Structure formats: structure tokens, C-alpha cells
Amino acid sequence: MTTLRIYFITTLFFTALLQPIVVKSQHAESIVKPINAHLKNLEKENNLSGVVLIAKDGKPIYREAFGFANLPDQIKNKPDTKFNLASINKMFTAMAIMQLVEAGKISLQDKVGKYLTDYPNKMVADSVTIHQLLTHTSGMHSFWEEYDKLAKEKFKTVADYLPLFVNKKLAFAPGTSFSYSNSGYMVLGLIIEKMSGQNYFDFVKEQLYQPAKMMNTDAYELDNAIPNLAIGYTMSLEEPGQWKNNTFLNPTKGMPAGGGYSTVDDLLSFANALQNNILLSKESTALCTSGKVKYREGMYAYGFEENTINGHRIIGHTGGHDGVASEIMIYPDLGYTVVILTNGEVENYWEASNLIKKQLVGSTPSIDNFFYTKGIIATVCNKGYEAGIKEVEQNAKKYSLRENLIERYGYKQLFEKKTNQAIALFKLNLHFFPNSNNGYYYISEAYRVSGQKKQAIEYLKLYLEKEPEDHDAQLKYKLLTK
């Protein structure tokens, strides 16, 4: 075989590898019909609650509401229900910064102290750049631990949060590592206020929400009576069968790092405005959405996540909190926008997201492992622990288990007072993930709820050996051993 022919064949081979995988059909009905059937079943079997939208070329081809905005009163979610966005708001903060960059008021490589001249933490002021704040490479910590101890109604301006984190030392030298930091985005909010002369909330409303025609998006003050908001719900471990709302866990008002509210249609309007360069120039949009540092399975840009699945680029952001799990994902080359806003447990969001990605751009090992793990969970619940072990061992070379998914479904079985199934799932996790600290805590809870006090004490002791600073677990151990 000639060198030229070898080169030609090799080139064809590698070119084929780089080409996007085309899914079986891009016809709207063939895409949304199986998705709708699956999600309807998930609503029935696992309390999916939220709204899902799929748009093609800027127009919705699927919009469906599931579950309840108000669970105890059985008030259903509607397509225009407003949901907590959690960290999705970081996209808006980043774009507001980029607008100020375009206006010549900010440079991405300048230090914090150039704009916040009286910023109390000299290390941050003198060494952290705007670029590093945007990409979570500043070394700044977060503030949730301190925030959770305080009355939420005291925090309604960006500056109100400053005492929670301003005096903390940096975790690493700026630019040398990645650590997701809500504090960094709060500092960006302060810079927006200083350089625009407006408070953060007015600026993003005037410069982003209004031009993008996002009329149902805002950082609402939750101690006011706001219509058509979804309340978030989580399952209680302490009281199996009892749903808990997240009213006292949420910020009273959203912030630059997250916690605002929006609808699926408003987020579609945002995606359309972004892609049509209404909010930023084409060059700034590309800079803002192009990955800069490694993040999960993809890259983190400026307030955007960027990923590639089977050759197809996906940009957007996810958001999560107690009773909140959401995402907006844009598929530029295929013309799709997907918005998933949920107000329940996170595993339903995971499933909806994986399902839609698989339908639009094909499967990946991660997606396959998710649905494989769900099958193992069903085996354990229906046939027992040993049957699950056997099935995993038979497929060990082909698939990997998702520890967090097994944990979530063990939690669900405990909530539904199916303690034997819960114990079996937690045992499965500990068998395959023996170094998991949480696994020991959850199986202890399962034994406690089932009345098996000796085993509960045994596993909680093992947990505390790994997590000696967990004061709640220490108290629980004292009560169990009395």
C-alpha cells in the first residue's frame, strides 16, 4: 500500500472520528414524543415536578408542566410558573460584566482593587483579576456555612453579603487552580454597582432582562407576596413521608451568584437574544461563552458552562439548591435550546437532562451509566441486594455505577418507608464505594428508622471516624447511645 493511500485512509478515519454523530432523526415529533412519555412516567413514579421546554430555531416544539407549584394545596405547575434559578443567574452577572467591558469601563485583566478601591481584603484587591472571578480561579471561598446560621431577611443588597466572606484567606494563589466560588460572583456584583452607578438588580433588569424581553425574570423579595412562584420541596429523612419546603433555606432575595426567578419562556428569550447578539457583540458573546478552564466533563467560560457531546457544542448553565435543580442548554449547531426548571429532588432533573441530551445528540458513557444505574436500582429494589451485586459484576467491564444516584434512590426508599430496600441500596453503595463518607451516614439512618439500633450506632460511629467535625451527627450518636 502506498504512503499516499495510507495517509488518505488515515485522514478519512480521523476525520470521521471528529465528525458530529447524527442521531436517528431530527424531526420534532420523533424527538418530543419519547421524551414526553418518559417524563410523564417519571412524574407518576418519582414525583417529577417542574417545567421542561425544548425549542428549535428559537421557537418551542415542546413545553410541558409536571407536578405542583404548591404541593400541600395541589396547585399544579404551569408553563409560565416562575422557578428559582440558583446558579443560572451567574450567566446574567457575567454578561453584565461583559457589557461594562464593551463600554470601556472594565478590563478583564484588571485587579479587583482598581474598581473597589476600599475593598477590605488587601490580598483579594491586589491579586485577583476580573477574569479570575468570572472563571472561579480566584481562590475565594464560598459563604453558605456562615449564611445558613443567620436570618435570611437581613440580606437584600449585594453589600449585605460582604461580611460573610470578605476576611477569608484565599484557598490558593489566584489563577493556579479552580474552585467554584459564589463569593467571587458577589464581588462581581459589587463591581457592576460601582462602575455602572446603579444597584445590581436595576442594572441587569435594564441591560439584560428588558432587551431580551424577559418580563417574568427578577430577584424577587420572597417576604413579599409574589404570584405564580414554585415552592421547592425536599424529602425529609427525619420524618419519612413528610415533604419539607425550602422557604427558610432560600435567600430572601436573589443575588449575583444565584437565587433569582424566571420561566422557561423567558430563558428561551434570553437564549435567542444571546445568539442574535442583542445583549453583546458577536465577539464578546464568543468570548463570554468559550471555555477557559476545565469544569466537570467540559469547560467553564465566563458564567457559562461549555461542553461537547458527540461533536456537538452545548453552552449554558446549571443551578442547584435544596428543592431546586435546573438548567438552560443551547445547542448552537443544531438550533436547539433546552430549559429544565424543577422544584423537587435532583435525581429527576438528572434524568430529564440525560434523557434529552441522549435524544438530541446521542448517548455517551456518562449517560449510559446513568440509565444502567437506574436499572441496577430497580433490580435491588425488586430482587434484593445479592441480585444487584451479581448484575453489577456481570457488567463491570461495560458500565460504571453512579454512586450519587444510588444514594438518592436509597433516600427515596427511606422516605417511602421501604426500609429494607433503602438498606439494600446503601449496602450496595458501600460495597462498591467503601471510601464514601456519606454512605455510612445514610445506612446508619436507614437502620435507625427501621428500629435496628445496634447497626445504626455501628455505622454512625464509622461515619464519625471519617467526619469528626459533624456536630449534628455527634449529637445523634449521643442520643442513640444513651
C-alpha positions as CSV (number, residue, x, y, z in Angstrom):
1,M,0.0,0.0,0.0
2,T,1.4,3.4,-1.0
3,T,2.3,6.1,1.6
4,L,-0.3,8.4,-0.1
5,R,-3.0,5.8,0.2
6,I,-2.2,5.1,3.9
7,Y,-2.3,8.9,4.5
8,F,-5.6,9.2,2.7
9,I,-7.2,6.3,4.7
10,T,-5.8,7.6,8.0
11,T,-7.1,11.1,7.3
12,L,-10.5,9.8,6.5
13,F,-10.5,7.7,9.7
14,F,-9.6,10.6,12.0
15,T,-11.9,13.0,10.1
16,A,-14.8,10.5,10.7
17,L,-13.9,10.5,14.4
18,L,-14.2,14.2,14.6
19,Q,-17.5,14.5,12.8
20,P,-20.6,15.1,14.9
21,I,-22.7,11.9,15.5
22,V,-26.0,12.4,13.8
23,V,-28.9,11.0,15.8
24,K,-31.5,8.9,14.0
25,S,-34.0,11.7,13.4
26,Q,-34.2,15.4,13.9
27,H,-37.9,15.5,13.2
28,A,-39.7,17.3,16.0
29,E,-42.4,14.7,16.7
30,S,-39.9,11.9,16.8
31,I,-37.8,13.8,19.4
32,V,-40.6,15.0,21.7
33,K,-42.9,12.0,21.8
34,P,-40.5,9.6,23.6
35,I,-39.3,12.4,25.8
36,N,-42.9,13.3,26.8
37,A,-43.8,9.6,27.5
38,H,-40.7,9.2,29.7
39,L,-41.2,12.4,31.7
40,K,-44.9,11.6,32.2
41,N,-43.9,8.3,33.7
42,L,-41.2,10.0,35.8
43,E,-43.9,12.3,37.2
44,K,-46.0,9.3,38.1
45,E,-43.3,7.1,39.5
46,N,-40.9,9.6,41.1
47,N,-42.7,12.9,41.6
48,L,-41.1,14.9,38.8
49,S,-42.1,18.5,39.4
50,G,-41.3,21.4,37.1
51,V,-41.5,22.6,33.5
52,V,-39.5,21.4,30.5
53,L,-39.1,23.3,27.3
54,I,-37.4,22.3,24.0
55,A,-37.1,24.9,21.2
56,K,-35.9,24.5,17.7
57,D,-34.6,27.6,15.9
58,G,-35.9,29.8,18.6
59,K,-39.4,28.5,18.7
60,P,-40.8,26.0,21.2
61,I,-41.6,22.5,19.9
62,Y,-42.3,21.1,23.4
63,R,-43.4,22.8,26.6
64,E,-44.9,20.7,29.4
65,A,-45.5,21.2,33.1
66,F,-45.3,18.5,35.7
67,G,-46.1,18.2,39.4
68,F,-47.1,21.0,41.8
69,A,-46.0,24.6,42.4
70,N,-47.7,24.2,45.8
71,L,-47.7,20.6,46.9
72,P,-49.9,20.6,50.0
73,D,-52.6,22.5,48.2
74,Q,-52.2,20.6,45.0
75,I,-51.7,23.7,42.9
76,K,-50.1,22.5,39.7
77,N,-47.1,23.9,37.9
78,K,-48.0,25.7,34.7
79,P,-45.8,26.6,31.7
80,D,-45.5,30.1,32.9
81,T,-44.7,29.3,36.6
82,K,-41.6,31.1,37.9
83,F,-38.8,28.9,39.3
84,N,-35.8,29.5,41.4
85,L,-32.8,29.6,39.1
86,A,-30.0,29.0,41.7
87,S,-26.6,29.4,39.9
88,I,-28.1,30.0,36.4
89,N,-28.0,33.7,37.4
90,K,-24.3,33.6,37.1
91,M,-24.8,33.9,33.3
92,F,-26.5,37.2,33.8
93,T,-23.8,38.6,36.1
94,A,-21.1,37.6,33.7
95,M,-22.9,39.2,30.7
96,A,-23.4,42.4,32.7
97,I,-19.6,42.5,33.3
98,M,-19.0,41.9,29.6
99,Q,-21.3,44.8,28.8
100,L,-19.2,47.1,31.0
101,V,-16.1,45.7,29.3
102,E,-17.6,46.6,25.9
103,A,-18.4,50.1,27.3
104,G,-14.7,50.5,28.2
105,K,-15.4,50.7,31.9
106,I,-13.7,47.5,32.9
107,S,-10.8,45.4,31.7
108,L,-10.8,41.7,32.3
109,Q,-7.2,41.5,33.5
110,D,-7.5,44.4,36.0
111,K,-7.4,43.6,39.7
112,V,-10.4,44.0,42.0
113,G,-8.8,46.9,43.8
114,K,-8.8,49.1,40.8
115,Y,-12.6,49.3,40.9
116,L,-13.3,48.6,44.5
117,T,-10.7,50.9,46.0
118,D,-11.8,50.4,49.6
119,Y,-12.2,46.6,49.4
120,P,-11.3,45.4,52.9
121,N,-9.3,42.3,51.9
122,K,-6.0,43.6,50.5
123,M,-4.9,40.2,49.2
124,V,-8.1,39.9,47.0
125,A,-7.9,43.6,46.0
126,D,-4.3,43.4,44.9
127,S,-4.1,40.0,43.3
128,V,-7.5,38.8,42.0
129,T,-8.5,39.8,38.4
130,I,-12.0,40.1,36.9
131,H,-11.1,37.1,34.6
132,Q,-10.3,35.0,37.7
133,L,-13.6,35.9,39.4
134,L,-15.5,35.0,36.3
135,T,-13.8,31.6,35.9
136,H,-13.8,30.6,39.6
137,T,-10.0,30.7,39.6
138,S,-9.7,33.5,42.2
139,G,-9.1,31.2,45.2
140,M,-12.0,32.8,47.0
141,H,-14.1,30.6,49.3
142,S,-17.9,30.5,49.5
143,F,-20.2,31.8,52.3
144,W,-23.0,29.3,52.7
145,E,-21.9,27.9,56.1
146,E,-21.9,31.4,57.6
147,Y,-25.1,32.4,55.8
148,D,-27.1,29.4,56.9
149,K,-26.7,30.4,60.6
150,L,-28.2,33.9,60.1
151,A,-31.6,35.4,59.5
152,K,-32.2,35.4,55.7
153,E,-34.3,38.6,55.7
154,K,-31.2,40.6,56.6
155,F,-29.7,40.0,53.1
156,K,-31.3,42.1,50.4
157,T,-28.4,44.1,48.9
158,V,-25.2,42.8,47.4
159,A,-23.1,44.6,50.1
160,D,-25.1,42.8,52.9
161,Y,-23.2,39.6,52.0
162,L,-19.7,41.1,52.2
163,P,-19.1,40.4,55.9
164,L,-19.7,36.7,55.3
165,F,-16.6,36.2,53.2
166,V,-14.5,39.4,52.9
167,N,-12.0,38.5,55.6
168,K,-11.3,34.9,54.5
169,K,-7.9,34.0,53.2
170,L,-7.5,32.7,49.7
171,A,-7.5,29.0,49.3
172,F,-4.8,29.1,46.6
173,A,-2.8,31.7,44.6
174,P,-5.2,33.3,42.1
175,G,-5.1,31.7,38.7
176,T,-3.4,28.5,39.9
177,S,-6.5,26.3,40.4
178,F,-10.3,26.1,40.1
179,S,-12.7,26.3,43.0
180,Y,-16.4,27.1,42.4
181,S,-17.0,30.3,44.3
182,N,-20.2,32.1,44.9
183,S,-18.3,34.8,46.8
184,G,-16.4,35.7,43.6
185,Y,-19.7,36.4,41.8
186,M,-20.8,38.6,44.7
187,V,-17.7,40.7,44.2
188,L,-18.5,40.9,40.5
189,G,-21.9,42.3,41.6
190,L,-20.2,44.9,43.7
191,I,-18.1,45.9,40.7
192,I,-21.1,46.2,38.5
193,E,-22.7,48.5,41.0
194,K,-19.6,50.7,41.4
195,M,-18.9,51.0,37.6
196,S,-22.5,51.4,36.5
197,G,-23.7,53.7,39.2
198,Q,-26.8,51.6,39.7
199,N,-27.7,48.8,42.1
200,Y,-27.1,45.4,40.6
201,F,-30.7,44.4,40.3
202,D,-31.7,47.6,38.4
203,F,-28.7,47.2,36.0
204,V,-29.4,43.6,35.0
205,K,-33.1,44.4,34.6
206,E,-32.5,47.4,32.3
207,Q,-29.5,46.0,30.4
208,L,-30.4,42.3,30.1
209,Y,-33.9,41.4,31.0
210,Q,-35.7,44.2,29.2
211,P,-33.7,44.0,25.9
212,A,-34.1,40.2,25.9
213,K,-37.9,40.6,26.7
214,M,-37.6,38.6,29.9
215,M,-40.7,40.1,31.6
216,N,-41.1,37.4,34.3
217,T,-37.5,37.3,35.5
218,D,-36.2,39.1,38.6
219,A,-34.7,38.7,42.0
220,Y,-38.0,38.8,43.9
221,E,-38.1,39.6,47.6
222,L,-39.7,36.4,48.9
223,D,-41.1,38.1,52.0
224,N,-43.4,39.9,49.6
225,A,-46.5,38.1,48.1
226,I,-45.2,37.2,44.6
227,P,-47.7,35.4,42.3
228,N,-47.1,32.3,40.4
229,L,-43.9,31.1,42.1
230,A,-43.0,27.5,42.5
231,I,-42.1,26.4,46.1
232,G,-39.2,23.9,46.3
233,Y,-39.7,20.6,48.1
234,T,-37.4,18.0,49.5
235,M,-37.9,14.7,51.2
236,S,-37.4,14.5,55.0
237,L,-35.1,11.8,56.4
238,E,-36.1,12.7,59.9
239,E,-39.8,12.3,59.2
240,P,-40.2,9.7,56.4
241,G,-43.2,10.6,54.3
242,Q,-43.1,14.3,55.1
243,W,-42.2,16.8,52.4
244,K,-40.3,19.9,53.5
245,N,-40.4,23.2,51.7
246,N,-37.3,25.3,51.1
247,T,-38.8,28.6,52.1
248,F,-36.5,29.1,55.1
249,L,-33.4,27.8,53.2
250,N,-33.6,30.2,50.2
251,P,-32.2,33.6,50.1
252,T,-34.9,36.2,50.8
253,K,-33.8,37.9,47.6
254,G,-31.7,36.6,44.8
255,M,-28.1,37.8,44.2
256,P,-25.4,38.0,41.6
257,A,-24.3,34.4,42.4
258,G,-27.9,33.0,42.1
259,G,-31.3,32.7,43.5
260,G,-33.4,34.8,41.1
261,Y,-36.6,33.6,39.4
262,S,-37.6,33.0,35.8
263,T,-39.8,31.0,33.5
264,V,-38.9,28.6,30.7
265,D,-40.1,31.1,28.1
266,D,-38.0,33.9,29.5
267,L,-34.9,31.8,29.4
268,L,-35.7,30.9,25.8
269,S,-35.9,34.6,25.1
270,F,-32.5,35.0,26.8
271,A,-31.0,32.2,24.6
272,N,-32.4,33.9,21.5
273,A,-31.1,37.3,22.5
274,L,-27.7,35.8,23.2
275,Q,-27.4,34.1,19.9
276,N,-28.7,37.1,17.9
277,N,-26.1,39.3,19.6
278,I,-28.7,41.6,21.1
279,L,-27.0,41.7,24.5
280,L,-23.4,41.7,23.4
281,S,-21.4,41.9,20.2
282,K,-20.7,38.7,18.3
283,E,-17.0,38.9,19.5
284,S,-17.9,39.4,23.2
285,T,-20.6,36.7,23.1
286,A,-18.0,34.3,21.7
287,L,-15.5,35.3,24.4
288,C,-18.1,35.0,27.2
289,T,-19.3,31.5,26.2
290,S,-16.0,29.9,25.2
291,G,-14.5,27.6,27.8
292,K,-11.5,28.8,29.8
293,V,-10.8,26.2,32.5
294,K,-11.7,22.5,33.0
295,Y,-15.0,22.0,34.7
296,R,-16.7,18.7,35.3
297,E,-16.9,16.9,31.9
298,G,-16.4,20.2,30.0
299,M,-15.1,23.7,30.4
300,Y,-16.1,26.8,32.3
301,A,-16.2,30.1,30.5
302,Y,-17.4,33.5,31.8
303,G,-20.6,32.5,33.7
304,F,-21.3,29.8,31.1
305,E,-20.5,26.1,31.0
306,E,-19.3,24.7,27.7
307,N,-19.4,21.1,26.7
308,T,-19.1,18.9,23.6
309,I,-21.1,15.7,23.2
310,N,-20.5,13.6,20.1
311,G,-19.1,16.6,18.3
312,H,-22.0,19.0,19.2
313,R,-21.2,22.1,21.2
314,I,-23.5,22.9,24.2
315,I,-23.4,26.1,26.2
316,G,-25.5,27.2,29.2
317,H,-25.5,26.8,33.0
318,T,-27.0,24.6,35.6
319,G,-28.3,25.5,39.0
320,G,-29.0,23.6,42.2
321,H,-30.1,24.1,45.8
322,D,-32.4,22.4,48.2
323,G,-35.6,21.8,46.2
324,V,-34.1,23.5,43.1
325,A,-32.4,21.8,40.1
326,S,-32.4,23.5,36.8
327,E,-30.6,24.1,33.5
328,I,-30.6,26.0,30.3
329,M,-28.6,24.4,27.5
330,I,-28.1,25.8,24.0
331,Y,-27.0,23.6,21.0
332,P,-25.8,26.2,18.5
333,D,-25.1,23.9,15.5
334,L,-28.4,22.0,15.8
335,G,-30.6,25.0,16.7
336,Y,-31.9,23.6,19.9
337,T,-32.5,25.3,23.3
338,V,-33.5,23.2,26.3
339,V,-34.7,24.6,29.6
340,I,-35.4,22.4,32.6
341,L,-36.7,24.1,35.7
342,T,-37.6,21.8,38.6
343,N,-38.8,22.3,42.2
344,G,-38.2,18.9,43.7
345,E,-35.4,16.3,44.2
346,V,-32.3,16.5,42.0
347,E,-32.4,12.9,40.6
348,N,-35.5,13.8,38.4
349,Y,-33.6,16.7,36.9
350,W,-30.6,14.5,36.2
351,E,-32.8,12.0,34.4
352,A,-34.6,14.7,32.3
353,S,-31.3,16.3,31.4
354,N,-29.7,12.9,30.4
355,L,-32.8,11.8,28.5
356,I,-33.0,15.0,26.4
357,K,-29.3,15.0,25.6
358,K,-29.4,11.4,24.5
359,Q,-32.4,12.1,22.2
360,L,-30.8,15.3,20.7
361,V,-27.1,14.4,20.3
362,G,-26.8,10.7,21.1
363,S,-25.5,8.8,24.1
364,T,-22.2,9.0,26.0
365,P,-20.7,6.6,28.6
366,S,-21.9,9.0,31.3
367,I,-25.5,8.9,30.0
368,D,-25.3,5.2,29.6
369,N,-24.0,4.7,33.1
370,F,-26.9,6.8,34.5
371,F,-29.6,4.7,32.9
372,Y,-27.6,1.5,33.7
373,T,-27.5,2.5,37.4
374,K,-31.3,3.1,37.4
375,G,-31.7,-0.5,36.1
376,I,-29.4,-1.8,39.0
377,I,-31.5,0.2,41.5
378,A,-34.7,-1.5,40.1
379,T,-33.0,-4.9,40.4
380,V,-32.0,-4.3,44.0
381,C,-35.4,-3.0,45.0
382,N,-37.3,-5.8,43.3
383,K,-35.0,-8.8,43.7
384,G,-32.6,-7.9,46.5
385,Y,-29.1,-6.9,47.3
386,E,-27.4,-10.1,46.1
387,A,-29.1,-9.9,42.7
388,G,-27.9,-6.4,42.3
389,I,-24.3,-7.4,43.2
390,K,-24.4,-10.2,40.7
391,E,-25.7,-8.0,37.9
392,V,-23.1,-5.3,38.5
393,E,-20.3,-7.9,38.5
394,Q,-21.5,-9.3,35.2
395,N,-21.4,-5.8,33.6
396,A,-18.4,-4.5,35.3
397,K,-16.3,-4.1,32.1
398,K,-19.1,-2.4,30.2
399,Y,-20.6,0.1,32.7
400,S,-19.9,2.1,35.9
401,L,-22.2,2.8,38.7
402,R,-23.4,6.3,39.7
403,E,-22.9,6.4,43.4
404,N,-24.9,9.6,43.9
405,L,-27.9,8.2,42.0
406,I,-28.0,5.1,44.2
407,E,-27.7,7.3,47.2
408,R,-30.7,9.4,46.1
409,Y,-32.9,6.4,45.4
410,G,-31.9,4.9,48.8
411,Y,-33.0,8.2,50.3
412,K,-36.3,7.9,48.4
413,Q,-36.9,4.3,49.6
414,L,-36.3,5.5,53.2
415,F,-38.7,8.4,52.6
416,E,-41.4,6.0,51.4
417,K,-40.8,3.8,54.5
418,K,-39.4,1.0,52.4
419,T,-36.5,0.5,54.8
420,N,-35.4,-2.9,53.6
421,Q,-34.9,-1.6,50.0
422,A,-33.2,1.5,51.4
423,I,-30.7,-0.6,53.4
424,A,-30.1,-2.8,50.4
425,L,-29.2,0.2,48.2
426,F,-27.0,1.8,50.8
427,K,-25.2,-1.6,51.3
428,L,-24.7,-1.8,47.6
429,N,-23.1,1.7,47.6
430,L,-20.8,0.8,50.5
431,H,-19.8,-2.4,48.7
432,F,-18.7,-0.6,45.6
433,F,-17.7,2.7,47.1
434,P,-16.2,1.8,50.6
435,N,-14.5,5.2,50.9
436,S,-17.7,7.2,50.7
437,N,-18.3,9.0,53.9
438,N,-22.0,9.8,53.3
439,G,-22.7,6.1,52.6
440,Y,-22.0,5.3,56.3
441,Y,-24.3,8.1,57.5
442,Y,-27.2,7.1,55.2
443,I,-27.1,3.4,56.1
444,S,-27.0,4.4,59.8
445,E,-30.1,6.5,59.2
446,A,-31.8,3.6,57.4
447,Y,-31.1,1.2,60.3
448,R,-32.2,3.8,62.9
449,V,-35.5,4.4,61.1
450,S,-36.1,0.6,60.8
451,G,-35.5,0.2,64.6
452,Q,-32.2,-1.6,64.3
453,K,-30.4,0.5,66.8
454,K,-27.2,-1.6,67.1
455,Q,-26.4,-1.4,63.4
456,A,-27.3,2.3,63.4
457,I,-24.8,3.0,66.1
458,E,-22.1,0.9,64.4
459,Y,-22.4,2.7,61.1
460,L,-22.7,6.2,62.6
461,K,-19.5,5.5,64.6
462,L,-17.7,4.6,61.4
463,Y,-19.1,7.8,59.8
464,L,-17.9,10.0,62.7
465,E,-14.4,8.5,62.4
466,K,-14.3,9.9,58.9
467,E,-16.2,13.1,59.7
468,P,-15.4,14.0,63.3
469,E,-16.4,17.7,62.9
470,D,-20.1,16.9,62.0
471,H,-21.7,18.2,65.2
472,D,-25.2,17.1,64.2
473,A,-24.0,13.5,63.8
474,Q,-22.2,13.7,67.1
475,L,-25.4,14.7,68.8
476,K,-27.3,12.0,67.1
477,Y,-24.7,9.5,68.2
478,K,-25.1,10.6,71.9
479,L,-28.8,10.2,71.7
480,L,-28.5,6.7,70.1
481,T,-26.0,5.5,72.7
482,K,-27.9,6.7,75.8
